[in-house]
Amino acid sequence: MSSADPQVETVVDLDAIAHNVRILREHAGDAAVMVVVKADAYNHGAVQVGRAALAAGAAELGVTTISEALELRAAGITAPILSWLNTSDADYAAAIAADIEIGVSSTAHLRAVERAARASGTTATVTLKLDTGLNRNGVSSADYPHVLSLLQELVAERVVHLRAMFSHLAHADQPQHPVIDVQRDRFVEAIAVAKEYGLQPEVVHLANSAATLTRPDLAFDMVRPGIAVYGLSPIPEISDFGLRPAMTFRARVALVKRVAQGEGVSYGHEWIAPHDTTVALIPAGYADGVPRGLGGRIALRIGDAEYPNIGRVCMDQLVVDLGENRQGVQEGDRAVLFGGAPGDPHAQRWAELMDTIHYEIVCSPRGRVVRGYTGQAGVV
Ligand SMILES: *Cc1c(COP(=O)(O)O)cnc(C)c1O
């Protein structure tokens, strides 16, 4: 271990990303896989994950903003990239110049894309995002006829090319929920209506991770998984689906010391030593993405053993109890907060304790946390 090792880091296993993409491809059958790398690939690094996913057989990448898409292009990624959440004043000219597929959710969005395409004299590639019941992003049913007639004109003029139509599910994590079928039926109906306007998308897609893994009937031409790519089951109560968590969050023991019976540890002395003991100081706290609400409720793996966190989580540190027998733990050792190796604490456990989902847990490490990679030598 070199002294250059960061105090607190996430390590992303790109072999796990590749493994998870292969599992998703199996479930997708004949459908292509678009890997969702929004929010910097759920905090795993969009460029590195994007490259590893494409090398493992993903066909396309999906992001929310144009700037996320441009970052991937700037890194040399040439695969199709869809950006689906932008305001009407976004830089559509830059998206068109970089051959980014633009998701539109309203007539106003489509007008903005039209202006940019006409100004540059380049056909814009557009994907319609349809609201089939999530009532979030996507073309509303009231706006739909206006979007279709404008699109019909723009396609005829070759200002716009219609690549795809897609929608997003509200209840995919409950595979038998009746709203899933309502959304599927609305989606199919909306595609049929577009055909009445002479509009024929090349591909249509609906399924996120949960639907990809549990509803093969919804695969259409492409699936659009995010969280499963990162190795976290979208429905942990059903199965882990053989996925491998890609992110390990770890820190290096900064100090090992004795604490006498009756002494309190950390702010507020919420933990009082019941007997003489040895504790280890871990330089990771709530500024690094360890929720303060987990204080005294988690355990960290050091070597082959788990040690309980004692007392409050502070801004940049927490303490674990090594017990009577410190089992060789010493300054500089790595302590795993959560990870993907056998015996590692799991992000899902943190999510349960915080009454949230593991998506939010893996998006939490930030600030001084340094991100590194293992696996896929030659890809990064
Ligand atoms: C985030 C997102 C996905 C991926 O969802 P997961 O549950 O992470 O698989 C797919 N499609 C859209 C539109 C999204 O916003």
The ligand as an ORCA input file, in Angstrom:
! r2SCAN-3c Opt
* xyz 0 1
  C     -33.109      6.522    -14.929
  C     -33.878      6.060    -16.098
  C     -33.739      4.735    -16.569
  C     -32.975      3.672    -15.817
  O     -33.719      3.280    -14.686
  P     -33.186      2.107    -13.708
  O     -34.288      1.921    -12.737
  O     -31.946      2.648    -13.057
  O     -32.904      0.934    -14.549
  C     -34.373      4.403    -17.751
  N     -35.114      5.316    -18.427
  C     -35.293      6.582    -17.987
  C     -36.138      7.511    -18.768
  C     -34.686      6.988    -16.803
  O     -34.870      8.225    -16.352
*
